[in-house]
Amino acid sequence: MADQRSARATSPTRARKKTAPKKGPEHAARAACQSLEGLIGHRAEGVSAVRRSDDDGWCVVVDVLEVPRIPDTTSLLASYEVRLDRSGELQEYRRVRRYRRGAADE
């Protein structure tokens, strides 16, 4: 019995691969909102698009409240295109659209 225990204890064990969890679109959206809010000082309203970029990173379109007004339908919002690398770090951003909350899409 002792021989069996020592044989099990000394037998080589398979090394398990530890893979880093994949950072998907949800992580990219959260990272883009947090980074953009910190840089421009405006609150993110939501994310209207997330897609993979050519360099295996992410391109996220974040909608931001830029000028709150009363009534709320006259508030000014903007859409920012935020590019992240594969680890979720901000690479660049730019404003691509500015519009009134109550305006219909063109």
Phi, psi and omega in degrees: 000316179296326179295322180294319180296316181291328178293319178293321183291328182264352181289144181294139177256151179288133177283128178272135178285129175256108179260141178293141179298138180292138178263106185267195184297327179296315178296318180297318180297314179297315181297319180296316180298313182296315180296315182294316178302319180294327182278316187259347176075016176245151183281134176284134178269330182169182179242127181255351177198145173219129177212156176289140175265171184297331183267021179072013175264209182226148171239119185237134175258116183250130177265130189234140173277111183265318181225102177286137180223164175242126358290159185301332182292347178261002178299148178263128177244163177218150174253128179245134173268120183245126178254129180242150174279182185296338179267359177094009179276139180294131177255316179196161173213158176202147177279129183250345183198144173228136187203161174279144181304320183279355182284139178283152175297145180274000000 
